[in-house]
């Protein structure tokens, strides 16, 4: 009987062993699913709170006006910035209209919301002439000189909205009054003052990176724990830009990363020195520098000033840095776990091998008394 009980016990144990591997395998599958779900949640959180550049660009065009009716009609519901030039002198108009095309839509939208929507237009001077049908055309030169009160060309003027067929131009027109030699930078300052926004390529800053830069330089030329904190902040920005490929985020990220690296190499005063150096080069070569090169200088200055002129941080800023740091660390940890935890394929192969070994449970056979007696003898 003892032999039978032992065999039944062995049978039960064998059956349990055969079914046992299913439990840890299910646990691994659930754990892996949990890791994947956590990774997905972290990625979605990072995307939702990802740093973004401050504006997006939309193209605009200057419209052509030819006569008094066109000008009044354009200035009926919108402000108008008008460029008046002769047919053989289009450089100033082309320069301003090109800069308008690269102006971010956000600026135009904000101006419109404030009631400062504006139309950019040009009027090309034409003398009295006979057209191709033989009809005499008065041209618009007399209109430009008498009604618009223009004495030389190119001329630039701002017309406030609200004109109709009876409005006096003197009540709506503001002329640009510059020096004898035309300085387009001064014209652009006049435009910005009248329309409420700056023309041209946008200079981007990433607000979150500026916050990190401010905290970074607050430690000064640190040692010990504060130095490790600076390395962590620089690593956080580098990790944020690691997989960025869209412009302008990609190129701007490289400028931030370089500023961090050079600050470690040359000290926290590096950015301030570079700002002075670049500003001096910009001021001395402003007349000869191309638009693209000018924008490149301005973009570098904007990033360096985030380090050279750090903003005053609040507890909200520190909280934002902490949240982003935890999300990035969670993403890294979840990714590592995803590689460590066995995949479903390996688990399936393991399960198949176990089923081959334990395909049939070991069943104890009964031993009768005679056989047990014989064995005992």
Protein Blocks (a to p, Z undefined) as FASTA:
>chain_A
ZZmmmmmmmmmmmmmmmmmmmmmmmmmmmmmmmmmmmmmmmmmmmmmmgccdfbdcdddd
ddddfbfklmmmmmmmpccddddddfklmklmmmmmmmmmmpcfklmmmmmmnopaccdd
ddddddddddfkopacebjmlmmmmmnopabdcddddddehiafkbcfklmpccddddfb
dcfklmmmmmmmmnopaedjdddddfklmmmmmmmmmnopaehjllmmmmmmmmmmmmmm
mmgcbdfklmmmmmmmmmmmmmmmnojklmmmmmmmmmmmmmmmmmmpcfklmmmmmmmm
mmmmmmmmccdddfklmmmmmmmmmmmmmmmmmmmmmmmpccfklmmmmmmmmmmmmmpa
cddddddfklmmmmmZZ
